[in-house]
Amino acid sequence: MFANLPRRKRQIAWTLVSSAFFLAVAAAALWSRSTPSEPYRPGERVEGLTASLERALPEDYPRVTFTDVTREAGIAFRHFDGERSSRLPEDMGSGAAWGDYDGDGDLDLYVVNVAGPLTRTPEELAASPAHNALYRNDGDGTFTDVSAQAGVDLRGWGMAAAWGDYDNDGRLDLFTTAYGENTLFHNDGDGTFTDVSARAGTGGLNGFWAGAAWADYDRDGYLDLYVTGYVQYDPRSRTLTSRQYEAETPASINPSSFAPERNLLYHNEGDGTFTETARAAGVENPGGRSLSAAWVDVDEDGLPDLYVANDVSDNVLFHNRGDGTFEDVSHPALVADYRGAMGIAAGDWDGDTDMDLFVTHWIAQENALYDNLHANVAPAPGRPAQFMDVADRYGLGQIALDYVGWGTSFFDYDHDGRLDLFVVNGSTLQQPDDPRRLIPMTDQLFWNRGPKEGFFDVSAVSGPYFGTAHVGRGAALGDYDDDGDLDLFIVNHGGSGVLLRNDGGNERRWLKVSLEGRRSNRSAVGARLRLRADGGVQVRQVGAQSSYLSQNSLVAHFGLGEAATVDTLEVRWPSGLRQILTGVPTNRTLHLVEGKEAL
């Protein structure tokens, strides 16, 4: 019935029809489970719902594995010390961030920790072995813990970390969030950091702070900072319990028991100080229990828009007006989804050159894949970019019903030119036989076979780690061993952090692009790269993916199949400057300074 439409519009029409069908099926299944006698039990097979979109793994799946090299790399990070006391701030963290803080050309790793239960005294907290950790990359596949000598070994209830050169001195500075006060560390350039939170104007606010994301939203050449607030947690909360999926859940770990916390927008004044402007800019989001935020230019107007993932409250898309203020376009953009949202991935999964969004959710809610329709249905004046949740159609929806998803990012792990996806999972429900512990879950790796078929779960054939269960939280991507493929670090609540080395991804060709701004912010956050090779087009936006409480490397990474050269590489800097390179050899790291020849 759509035979006379162009191919892409025909695809969209079929997506609308199939989405309506799946929604009807889901609604019927949920209605049938609405009676007390037939509650939904995660893990059960429901005819017409959980079994309707099973996907057999194609024979041509990538022969790439992820190897746990944590011990041999010298990383001995363990999250959380002691026993949980069933309080929400103990359970939500933590994340990790990759960044070259010492400028030696390889990626270092910062990991955030929770020092222990909220019942600890200040003296016990200070003595906790569970501290935030900085691992310096030694350039030979190993790391050295330099946390104490660098002055960044915080002890508290840590949440997120994000690297960014806020003063444009060529050195990455570090921001961390927590239940308590946030901390801004200035990189002194000698291997040490100074806490400048009070002087810079980013400290002194007690709250339950979660995600942190840098961006130059007003394009003045300096990085601004957005911080998400979760809930107004009251440690004196009653310990009444409710049953969630047959598990006893105290009110003290249920986010719905607490009012939302506001979000913060720190405008960089360019003199080393910040002014908090969230309310004036229209991005305070006082009704959202916010966990993650991603700066993504979804309508390709050169301005970073802001997407916020909220737990048990509507997600929000803020359109950047370009005058220092934002407009809430969540509902007309069709992304104001009321679910338990945790992590955000941003990338062009289907190769149509616009940025799509993936959001992880709580158990029995499915994850969401918001396909950006901008490339095919251009926004009219006054109408924002629009999205469509196509997770079920492309293998990412029903498969997540039994999981609580957290850290996530798009990445081309096998270098076939298509963005794949990982999801870190771990429950917030307590184990029925031991409420001191949370229920572990396995993580997932999805291979992208293209926009016709979508994603296939390749976890079972991608390394032993994916067959073991953990209480996963944050995760970050970076090529720590500089071999051309992306590796993965995962933070597991109450367990060991894990470094997974990509083995086999670099058998195909690749290109890494390291950008250094001049008129733009020095970190080049917000730069958009468009690459043409072998008849295909790929796009990246530097710093767009926030995962969960984490930050990926700021180096843009492309998988290129068998292409020996890149036809064209176009960089649109945040300042608006465009640079175009042609005939770029692959299997190399390209360093490009704004307005200068590539190195």
C-alpha positions in Angstrom: 0.0 0.0 0.0 3.1 2.2 0.2 4.5 1.2 -3.1 4.5 4.7 -4.7 6.4 6.3 -1.8 10.2 6.8 -2.0 12.2 4.1 -0.2 13.0 6.0 3.0 9.5 7.4 3.4 8.2 3.9 2.7 10.4 2.6 5.5 9.0 5.2 7.8 5.5 4.4 6.9 6.0 0.7 7.6 7.7 1.6 10.9 4.6 3.6 11.9 2.4 0.6 11.1 4.6 -1.9 12.8 5.1 0.3 15.8 1.3 0.7 16.2 1.0 -3.1 16.0 3.6 -3.7 18.6 2.1 -1.1 20.9 -1.3 -2.8 20.6 0.3 -6.2 21.4 2.1 -4.7 24.4 -1.0 -2.9 25.6 -3.0 -6.1 25.4 -0.3 -8.1 27.2 0.0 -5.5 30.0 -3.8 -5.4 30.3 -3.9 -9.1 30.7 -1.3 -8.9 33.5 -3.1 -6.0 35.3 -5.0 -8.3 37.6 -3.4 -9.2 41.0 -3.7 -12.9 40.2 -1.3 -12.6 37.2 1.6 -10.2 38.0 4.5 -9.8 35.6 7.5 -11.8 36.7 10.8 -10.8 35.0 12.3 -13.7 33.2 9.0 -15.4 32.2 8.0 -16.0 28.6 4.7 -14.3 27.7 3.2 -15.6 24.5 2.8 -12.8 22.0 5.2 -10.4 23.8 8.5 -11.8 25.0 8.7 -14.5 22.3 7.4 -12.5 19.4 10.6 -10.9 18.2 13.3 -13.5 18.9 16.2 -13.1 16.6 18.6 -15.9 15.6 22.2 -14.8 15.4 23.4 -14.7 11.7 26.4 -16.8 10.8 28.4 -13.7 9.7 28.5 -12.2 13.2 31.9 -10.6 14.0 34.6 -12.9 15.5 35.7 -10.3 18.0 36.0 -10.9 21.7 36.4 -8.7 24.8 39.0 -10.1 27.2 39.1 -9.2 30.9 42.6 -7.8 31.3 42.0 -5.9 34.6 44.5 -7.7 36.7 47.3 -7.8 34.1 46.7 -4.1 33.4 47.4 -3.3 37.1 43.9 -2.0 37.9 42.7 -3.0 41.4 39.6 -1.0 41.8 36.8 -2.2 44.1 33.6 -0.4 44.4 31.9 0.2 47.9 33.4 -0.8 51.2 31.3 -2.6 53.9 27.6 -3.6 53.8 24.7 -1.7 52.3 22.2 -0.1 54.7 19.4 0.1 52.1 19.7 3.8 51.3 19.3 5.2 47.8 22.6 7.1 47.5 24.5 3.9 48.3 23.1 2.1 45.3 23.0 4.5 42.3 26.8 5.0 41.6 29.3 5.1 40.1 30.9 6.0 36.8 34.3 6.3 35.0 36.0 8.7 32.6 38.8 8.3 30.0 41.1 11.3 29.4 44.7 12.1 28.7 45.3 14.3 31.7 49.1 14.3 31.5 49.3 15.0 27.7 51.6 12.0 26.9 49.3 10.8 24.1 47.6 7.8 25.9 44.4 7.6 27.8 44.3 7.7 31.5 41.3 6.5 33.6 39.4 8.1 36.5 37.0 5.9 38.4 34.4 7.2 41.0 33.6 5.2 44.2 31.2 5.0 47.0 33.2 4.8 50.3 30.6 2.8 52.2 27.1 2.9 53.8 25.5 6.2 54.9 25.7 5.0 58.5 29.4 5.7 58.7 30.9 8.4 60.8 33.1 11.1 59.1 36.1 9.4 60.7 35.1 6.0 59.3 34.5 7.5 55.9 37.9 9.2 55.8 39.5 5.8 56.6 37.6 3.9 53.9 39.8 2.0 51.4 37.1 2.7 48.7 38.2 6.0 47.2 38.0 7.7 43.8 41.0 6.5 41.7 43.1 7.9 39.0 45.0 5.4 36.9 47.9 6.8 34.9 48.5 4.9 31.6 52.1 3.8 31.5 52.0 3.3 27.7 52.7 -0.5 27.8 49.3 -1.8 28.5 49.5 -1.2 32.3 48.4 1.5 34.7 49.6 3.0 37.9 47.3 4.2 40.7 48.4 7.8 41.3 45.2 8.9 43.1 46.9 10.1 46.3 49.8 11.9 44.8 47.6 13.6 42.3 45.3 14.8 45.1 42.0 13.3 43.6 41.4 10.3 45.9 38.0 11.6 47.2 36.1 9.5 49.7 32.4 9.9 49.8 29.3 8.8 48.0 30.6 9.4 44.5 28.6 9.4 41.3 30.0 10.8 38.0 33.2 12.1 36.5 33.9 14.2 33.4 37.1 15.6 31.9 37.1 19.1 30.2 39.6 21.9 29.7 37.5 24.6 31.2 40.2 27.3 31.2 41.7 26.5 27.7 45.2 26.0 29.0 45.7 22.8 27.1 45.3 20.5 30.1 42.2 18.4 31.0 40.5 19.4 34.2 38.2 17.1 36.2 34.7 17.5 37.6 33.1 14.9 39.9 29.6 14.6 41.3 28.4 13.1 44.5 25.6 12.7 47.1 26.9 15.7 49.0 29.1 18.4 47.3 30.5 18.3 43.8 34.2 18.9 43.2 36.1 20.8 40.4 39.8 19.9 40.1 42.1 22.2 38.2 44.9 20.4 36.4 48.1 22.0 37.6 50.2 20.5 34.8 52.7 18.7 37.0 50.7 15.6 37.7 48.7 17.1 40.5 45.3 18.7 40.8 43.9 21.5 43.0 40.3 21.6 44.3 39.0 25.0 42.9 35.3 24.3 43.6 34.8 27.3 45.9 36.9 29.7 43.9 35.2 28.7 40.6 31.7 28.9 42.0 30.8 25.2 41.4 31.0 24.0 45.0 29.0 24.5 48.2 25.7 23.0 47.1 24.7 19.9 49.1 22.4 17.6 47.2 22.0 14.3 45.4 23.9 15.1 42.2 24.3 12.6 39.4 25.4 13.1 35.7 27.8 15.8 34.5 28.3 16.9 30.9 30.5 19.6 29.4 29.5 21.7 26.3 30.0 25.2 25.0 26.3 25.8 24.6 26.6 29.6 23.8 29.7 29.1 21.5 31.8 31.7 23.3 34.9 29.4 23.2 34.6 28.2 26.9 33.2 24.9 28.2 30.0 25.2 30.3 28.8 22.4 32.5 25.4 20.8 33.1 24.8 18.7 36.3 21.8 16.6 36.8 20.1 16.4 40.2 18.4 13.2 41.2 16.1 13.4 44.3 15.9 15.4 47.5 16.9 12.5 49.6 16.1 12.5 53.3 18.3 10.1 55.3 15.7 10.0 58.0 13.2 8.5 55.6 11.0 5.7 56.9 11.9 2.2 56.2 8.4 1.0 55.1 8.6 -1.6 52.4 6.6 -2.3 49.3 6.7 -5.3 46.9 8.2 -4.8 43.5 8.2 -7.9 41.3 7.9 -10.1 44.4 10.9 -8.4 46.1 10.7 -6.4 49.3 11.7 -2.8 48.5 12.2 -0.3 51.4 10.9 3.2 50.7 14.5 4.4 51.4 15.7 2.9 48.1 12.6 3.9 46.0 13.1 7.2 44.1 9.4 7.8 44.0 9.5 8.3 47.8 11.4 11.6 47.3 10.8 14.9 45.5 12.9 15.6 42.4 16.1 17.6 42.7 16.7 20.6 40.4 19.4 20.5 37.7 22.3 23.0 37.4 23.8 24.8 34.4 27.2 26.4 35.1 28.0 29.1 32.6 31.7 29.6 32.1 32.6 33.3 32.4 36.0 32.8 30.8 38.0 34.0 33.9 38.1 30.7 35.8 34.7 31.2 37.4 31.1 29.9 36.7 27.6 31.3 37.2 24.7 28.9 37.8 22.1 29.9 35.3 19.8 26.8 34.9 16.5 28.6 35.8 17.3 31.6 33.7 18.2 29.4 30.7 15.1 27.2 31.1 16.9 23.9 31.8 16.4 23.6 35.6 14.0 20.7 35.0 12.6 20.9 38.6 10.1 18.1 38.0 12.6 15.5 36.8 14.5 12.9 38.8 17.5 13.3 36.5 20.3 10.8 36.1 22.0 11.5 32.8 22.3 14.3 30.3 23.7 14.5 26.7 24.6 17.6 24.7 23.6 16.6 21.1 22.9 18.8 18.1 19.8 16.8 17.0 18.6 19.3 14.3 22.1 20.1 12.8 21.8 23.9 13.3 25.3 24.0 14.9 24.0 24.5 18.4 24.2 21.7 21.1 20.7 20.7 22.3 20.3 19.0 25.6 18.6 15.7 26.3 17.9 14.7 29.9 17.1 11.1 31.1 14.8 11.2 34.1 13.9 8.4 36.4 10.1 7.9 37.1 9.4 11.2 35.4 9.3 12.5 31.8 12.5 12.8 29.9 13.2 16.2 28.5 14.6 17.5 25.2 15.7 21.2 25.4 16.2 22.9 22.1 19.0 25.5 22.1 17.6 28.8 20.8 21.0 30.3 20.3 20.4 33.3 22.7 21.5 31.6 25.9 18.0 30.0 26.5 16.4 26.7 25.7 12.9 25.6 24.8 11.3 22.4 26.1 10.3 20.4 23.0 10.1 17.0 24.6 6.5 16.2 23.7 6.4 17.5 20.0 9.7 15.7 19.5 8.1 12.5 20.8 10.9 11.8 23.4 9.1 12.7 26.7 9.0 9.1 27.8 7.8 8.4 31.3 9.9 5.4 32.3 12.8 4.8 34.6 15.5 6.2 32.4 19.2 5.8 33.4 21.8 6.0 30.6 22.0 7.7 27.2 23.8 6.8 24.0 23.9 9.2 21.0 25.0 8.3 17.5 23.9 7.7 13.9 23.1 4.1 14.1 21.4 3.8 10.7 23.8 5.8 8.6 21.4 8.6 7.6 23.7 11.3 9.0 21.5 12.5 11.9 22.0 11.8 15.6 19.8 9.1 17.1 19.3 8.4 20.9 19.2 5.2 22.9 18.0 5.2 26.5 18.3 2.4 29.1 15.4 1.7 31.4 14.3 -0.1 34.5 13.1 -3.7 34.5 10.0 -4.6 32.4 10.1 -1.3 30.6 12.2 -2.1 27.5 15.0 0.2 26.4 14.2 2.9 23.8 15.9 3.5 20.4 14.8 7.0 19.2 15.3 7.2 15.5 15.9 10.8 14.5 13.7 11.6 11.4 15.6 14.9 10.7 17.4 13.5 7.6 14.0 12.6 6.0 11.5 15.0 7.5 13.2 18.3 7.9 11.9 20.4 10.8 9.6 23.3 9.7 10.1 26.7 11.3 8.9 26.5 14.9 8.8 22.7 14.8 11.6 20.6 16.4 13.3 17.5 15.1 11.1 14.5 15.7 11.9 10.9 16.8 10.3 7.5 16.7 11.0 4.7 19.1 11.9 1.8 16.9 13.6 -0.4 19.6 11.3 -3.4 19.1 11.6 -3.4 15.3 15.4 -3.5 15.4 16.0 -6.0 18.2 16.6 -3.7 21.2 13.2 -3.5 22.9 11.7 -6.7 24.3 15.1 -8.2 24.8 15.6 -5.7 27.7 12.4 -6.6 29.6 14.3 -8.7 32.2 17.1 -6.1 32.8 17.8 -2.8 34.5 20.0 -0.9 32.1 22.6 1.7 33.0 25.8 2.6 31.1 25.5 2.5 27.3 27.2 3.9 24.2 27.2 3.4 20.5 30.6 2.2 19.1 31.9 0.4 16.1 33.6 -2.5 17.8 34.2 -4.6 14.7 35.1 -1.7 12.3 32.5 -2.5 9.7 31.4 1.1 9.4 28.2 0.7 11.5 27.7 1.7 15.1 27.1 -1.2 17.5 25.9 -0.9 21.1 26.7 -2.1 24.6 24.4 -2.0 27.6 25.5 -2.5 31.2 22.9 -4.1 33.5 22.4 -4.5 37.2 19.3 -4.5 39.5 18.2 -2.0 42.1 16.2 -4.8 43.8 17.6 -6.5 46.8 18.3 -10.3 46.9 15.3 -11.9 48.6 17.5 -14.2 50.7 20.1 -11.5 51.5 18.8 -7.9 51.4 22.3 -6.6 52.0 23.1 -7.4 48.3 21.6 -6.3 45.0 20.6 -8.7 42.3 23.3 -9.1 39.6 22.6 -9.3 35.9 24.6 -10.0 32.7 25.7 -7.2 30.3 24.8 -7.1 26.6 26.7 -6.4 23.4 24.6 -5.7 20.3 26.0 -6.0 16.7 24.5 -3.7 14.1 23.9 -5.6 10.9 22.5 -2.5 9.1 19.3 -0.4 9.0 17.3 -3.2 7.4 17.8 -5.7 10.1 19.1 -3.7 13.1 20.8 -5.2 16.1 21.6 -8.8 17.2 22.7 -9.8 20.7 26.2 -11.2 20.4 27.0 -11.3 24.1 27.2 -15.1 24.2 29.9 -15.2 21.5 32.0 -12.1 22.5 33.9 -13.3 25.6 33.4 -15.0 28.9 32.7 -11.8 30.8 29.3 -11.4 29.2 28.3 -14.8 30.7 28.8 -13.6 34.3 26.4 -11.5 36.3 27.3 -8.3 38.0 25.5 -5.3 39.5 26.6 -3.0 36.7 26.4 0.8 36.7 28.8 3.1 34.8 30.9 2.3 31.7 33.2 4.2 29.4 34.9 3.6 26.0 38.5 4.4 25.1 41.4 2.9 23.1 43.7 2.6 26.1 46.3 0.4 24.3 46.3 2.6 21.2 45.9 -0.4 18.8 43.0 1.2 16.9 40.0 -0.5 18.4 37.8 0.7 21.4 38.1 -1.0 24.8 35.6 -0.8 27.6 35.8 -0.1 31.3 32.8 -1.1 33.5 32.0 -0.1 37.1 30.2 -2.8 39.1 28.5 -1.8 42.3 30.0 -3.7 45.3 32.5 -5.4 43.0 35.6 -5.0 41.0 35.9 -2.6 38.1 36.6 -4.4 34.9 38.8 -3.5 31.9 37.7 -5.3 28.7 40.2 -5.3 25.9 38.9 -5.5 22.3 40.6 -8.4 20.6 40.0 -8.5 16.9 38.3 -5.3 16.1 41.4 -3.8 14.5 41.6 -6.5 11.9 39.6 -4.1 9.8 40.8 -0.5 9.1 40.1 2.5 11.3 40.8 6.2 11.8 41.0 8.2 15.1 40.7 11.9 15.1 42.0 14.0 17.9 40.8 17.7 17.8 42.3 20.8 19.4 40.3 23.9 19.4 41.6 27.5 19.1 38.6 29.8 18.5 36.5 26.9 19.8 37.0 25.4 23.3 40.3 23.6 23.5 38.8 20.2 24.1 36.7 20.6 20.8 33.6 19.3 22.6 30.7 19.8 20.2 32.7 19.5 17.0 30.9 17.5 14.3 32.9 15.2 12.0 31.5 13.9 8.7 33.5 11.2 6.9 33.1 9.7 3.5 34.8 6.4 2.5 33.9 3.5 0.2 30.6 5.2 -0.7 29.4 5.5 2.9 29.0 8.4 5.2 29.6 8.5 9.0 29.2 11.3 11.5 30.4 11.8 15.0 29.9 14.6 17.6 32.7 15.0 20.1 31.5 14.5 23.7 27.9 13.7 22.7 27.6 10.3 24.6 27.2 10.4 28.3 26.7 6.7 29.0 25.7 6.6 32.7 27.7 8.8 35.2 30.6 8.3 32.8 32.5 9.8 29.9 34.1 8.2 26.8 37.3 9.4 25.3 37.0 12.7 23.4 38.9 11.2 20.4 36.6 10.6 17.5 36.7 7.0 16.3 35.7 5.5 12.9 35.6 1.9 11.7 36.3 1.7 7.9 36.1 -1.9 6.8 38.7 -2.4 4.0 39.1 1.3 3.0 42.8 2.3 2.8 42.0 6.0 2.5 39.2 8.3 3.5 37.7 10.3 0.6 36.8 13.3 2.6 36.8 14.3 6.3 34.9 17.5 7.1 35.1 19.0 10.6 32.6 21.6 11.7 34.1 23.2 14.8 31.9 24.7 17.5 33.1 28.2 16.4 31.4 27.5 13.0 34.8 27.1 11.1 34.8 24.2 8.6 37.9 22.3 7.6 37.9 19.6 4.9 40.6 17.0 4.4 40.9 14.6 1.4 42.7 11.4 0.8 43.4 10.7 4.4 45.2 7.4 5.0 43.6 5.0 7.5 44.9 3.0 10.4 46.3 6.1 12.0 45.5 8.8 14.6 45.0 12.2 13.0 45.7 15.3 15.2 43.9 18.4 13.9 44.3 21.9 15.3 41.5 24.3 14.5 42.5 26.3 11.4 45.8 24.6 10.9 47.2 21.7 8.8 46.6 18.2 10.2 49.4 16.4 12.0 
